Amino acid sequence: MNASKKIVPISFEFFPPNTPVGDEKLKTVVQELGACQPEFFSVTYGAGGSTREKTLHTVTAIAQAGFEAAPHLSCVGSTRQGLGDILATYRAQKIRRIVALRGDLPSGTATAGEFRYASELVRFIRETQGSDWRIEVAAYPEYHPGERYARRDLQHYVDKVKAGADSAITQFFFNPDAYFHFVDETRKLGADVPVVPGIMPFHNFAKIAQFAARDGIEIPRWVALKMEGFMDDAASIRAFGLDVVTRLCEKLIAGGAPGIHFYTMNQSALTLELCRRLGLAPKD
């Protein structure tokens, strides 16, 4: 399938590299994934703004390469003045898309700053920047790991939408039913913006299993057992992981997902292969 006939929009997420070598590698990854004509590339933002300058540097490089860039921006531990300065910097760079998050405080930090919830950040952006920004927010199909009650987590999400969010990107997941249930439940509560599923290829099963355990994400038992059974057989792990994630994406697309957002871990190979399998990338 030609890239101009993509079934759904796609986007890719990076984290800011820590070294000049990482910067150079990411430039190559951006060009490789750019061949898929993504809607945008997003760039993460460390706890309490700990990667603020690196995020700006990475976003600027992506924009200069000719692609739309969407920096993450978290509000916990921040002030209105500080966030206003960051938004002014992005405006000067002609960046008008942002992923607005609550975020976490850096370890050892006591003060939460002037913002408590992501909905407050969304409202702040709308009040100070106007309507010419595209605001993405986070969604948790299996519910936020820090929230005890599902209903309360749904309400936090609805509050973000009502504050002015344009669309949402989910935490990664492997259970499509959780995604479709989340979309149905939030629409009943009046939040009808597009909810784009976040997809994590199996770059490293041990690390992804660690992320999943930390964030309350279910990896199907049969998938975990097969992965563990492959031991150090990297080729089998890669092939099986691609099959699992391809089927997940196919179910999501068939069910009406408005896009796919890939968590790339600053690598291109697995994500490119998934896009090819889904008909979302140009043929070689």
HELIX and SHEET records of a PDB file:
HELIX    1   1 ALA A    3  LYS A    5  5                                   3    
HELIX    2   2 PRO A   20  GLY A   34  1                                  15    
HELIX    3   3 ALA A   47  GLY A   49  5                                   3    
HELIX    4   4 ARG A   52  GLN A   64  1                                  13    
HELIX    5   5 ARG A   80  ALA A   92  1                                  13    
HELIX    6   6 ALA A  118  GLN A  129  1                                  12    
HELIX    7   7 ALA A  150  ALA A  163  1                                  14    
HELIX    8   8 PRO A  176  LYS A  188  1                                  13    
HELIX    9   9 PHE A  205  ASP A  215  1                                  11    
HELIX   10  10 ARG A  221  GLY A  229  1                                   9    
HELIX   11  11 ALA A  234  ALA A  254  1                                  21    
HELIX   12  12 ALA A  269  ARG A  277  1                                   9    
SHEET    1   A 9 ILE A  10  PHE A  14  0                                        
SHEET    2   A 9 PHE A  40  VAL A  43  1                                        
SHEET    3   A 9 ALA A  69  SER A  74  1                                        
SHEET    4   A 9 ARG A  97  LEU A 101  1                                        
SHEET    5   A 9 ARG A 134  ALA A 139  1                                        
SHEET    6   A 9 SER A 167  PHE A 172  1                                        
SHEET    7   A 9 VAL A 195  ILE A 199  1                                        
SHEET    8   A 9 ILE A 260  TYR A 263  1                                        
SHEET    9   A 9 ILE A  10  PHE A  14  1                                        
END                                                                             
